[in-house]
C-alpha cells in the first residue's frame, strides 16, 4: 500500500470524524441545551392561542346603581397568511361543493362529512395545480358572500377592504355584540372558511353618560403587537375614577390554546390548555345618583338663566368628607367622547380662582377660635375706607360699628381685615394652612390643582387675602373648608370611593374617613354656623338662599376676574355661594360656583346668581334625604273655591 494512499485515507477519516463530531455536538445542543426553545418554536406552529379577556370591574354609586360596566364584544380579524394559502382555502371550496352536490348531506354523520371534504380537497388541489390562485379567489368570494351581510358590509366593500390592505393581520369589524359574533363564528366553522378569527374583548358602557362625567371618567384602548404580528387591544383607564383605580378595576386576561394538525386546522375535541381570566374589583363610590341628578339639572338651569357655560356644584357630607354629588360644566358624553379636549376640564378640582367673600370665614373663625372676639363683639368698620400705612381697604357698603356677626351678615371687607389683624399675619396663614389651602385635598382623582396661598410678608397682600383676593383656591377646597364649620371643626379628606368589592360581594377594601387637621374647636364651629345663619336671613347678602322649613347657614362670594394684561375686569366675575342645611346640625354642604354669569335683570353677584341655585338644590335635597323641617312651614294657600 503506497504512502500517499495511507495519507489520503487518514485525511478522509479525520474529515469524517470531524464532521460527525460536529453533527453530534449540534444534536446534543438541540436536544439538551436548546431543547426548550425548539420545543416552544415547534409547538407554536401547531397551536393557536385565544385571548380570554378579564372583565373590568363595575363602577357603582353608594346604592349599588351601576354607572360603568363592561359588555363583552368581539373583533373579526382576517389572517391573510391562511386566507391566501391554497391548501387551506381548498377546504372551504370542498365544503361548498360537497354540501351542494352530495345527496342527503344534512343527514350525514360529521365523520362522513369530514371524509368527503378531505377527499374533495385533494381533487380541487389537483384540479388547480397550475393555477392555485384560483382556489384563493373562489374561497374569498364564497367567504365574502357568506359574511358580508351579517357584518353590515357590502360584498364589494368587504372584498376591497381585505385585498386593499398590505398587512397580513387586519380587523374588518370591531365591537360586535356577542350574539352577532357567535352567529358569525358558527358560519365560519360550518362552511369551513379559512383565515377568519375572532378576538373577544370588553367594551366599557356608561349607563348615565351625561352625569358625573368628570368623576367617573372613561377608558381608552392600547394596542400592542405580538410576536406573530397580530395587534391586540387592551382597555385602560384614561380619566377620572377609571384612571385613579386602574390597578383595581382592571381584570387579568386569560388564554386558551387550541392545537392544530399538520394542515393548520384546529384539532376537534382537543381543548388544549387554558388559563381562566380574572375579573377586576368593583368600585363603589360615595355618589348618590339621585342627588347627582338634582345638581346636574339645577346647574344647567342656572347656567342657562345667566348665559354662561362654566361652573360647578359640589354636595358633601360634612361629618365624613363623602362627596354626594359633583357636577361640572362644560362636560361631555362618556359613551361618545365628543369634544373631550374642550370639556374634560374638571372645574371642581382643577379650576383655581380668587374666592371673594366666601373666604372670610377663615379670619372670622380664627379670631373666634383664639378667643379674641365673641359673636357680639363690636368692631368699627371705618365707614367704607380704612387706611393704615401702605394698606388701603375699601367697602362698597360702608358701615360704622358692626358686631362680629354683623361683619359676616354684611360681608364687610374692613371688618374682616380687622379680625385678621387681631389674629396676626403669622397665625392667619397658619390657619389657612390648617384649612388645607395651597395643598391638594387628596381626593382620589387625577390632576387636582393646589391653588396657592403665599405669606409674602406684605401687609397689603395680607389684607387682600383676608377678604378673598391675592389667593387662589379650588371649589372643592372651599366645600371642604365649609365642611369644617358644618361638622365638628375637623378638616376631612374628601372621599369619592367607599369601597372596593369583589364579584361575589365581598368587600376587599373600605376607604374610611380621614381627618387631615383639627382646625376649630367644636364650640367655635357651632358659633360660626349661628353667625352664618344670619347671612341668609333678612338684611344679609344671601336671603335668596333661604329654604322654607329650614335654617340655612352660608356665605356669598363675588370676585372680579383678572384682565389678561393685568388688573381686574369688572364685567367678568365669578360668583359663589357655599351653604349648609339644617344650620344647627348640617346634613350636607353645597358649594355653587358660577363663572362669568350675565344678566340684564339682576346685578350679578353671589347673592343673586349662586344663592338662588343653592335654595332650589337644598329644597330638593331635603326631600331626597327625607330631612325633617326644623322651622315652621307656612300652610298652603287655600284654593279660591274654598270658603
Secondary structure, 3 states (H helix, E strand, C coil): CCHHHHHHHHHHHHHHHHHHHHHHHHHHHHHHHCHHHHHHHHHHHCEEEEEECCCCCCEECCCCCEEEEEEEEEEEEEEHHHHCCHHHHHHHHHHHHHHHHCCCHHHCCHHHHHHHHHHHHHHHHHHCCCCHHHHHHHHHHHHHHHHCCCCCCCHHHHHHHHHCCCCCEEEEEEEEEHHHHHHHHHHHHHCCCCCEEEEEEEEEEECCCCCCHHHHCCEEEEEEECCCCCEEEEEEECCHHHHHCHHHHCCECEEEEEEECCCCCECCCCCCCEECCECCCEEEECCCHHHHHHHHHHHHHHHHHCCCCEEEEEEEECCCCEEEEEEEECCCCCCCCCCHHHHCCCHHHHCCECCHHHHHHHHHHHHHHCCCCCCCCEEECHHHEEEECCEEEECCCCCCEEEHHHHHHHCCHHHHHHHHHHHCHHHHHHHHHHCCCCCCCCCCCCCCCCCECCCCCCHHHHHHHHCCCCCEECHHHHHHHHHHHHCCCEEECCECEEEEECCCCCEEEECCCCEEEECCCHHHHHHHHHHHHHHCCCCCCCHHHCECCECEEEEEEEEEEECCCCCEEEEEEEEEEEEEECCCCCCEEEEEEEECCCCCCCCCCCCCCHHHHHHHHHHHHHHHCCCCCCCCCCCCCCCCCCC
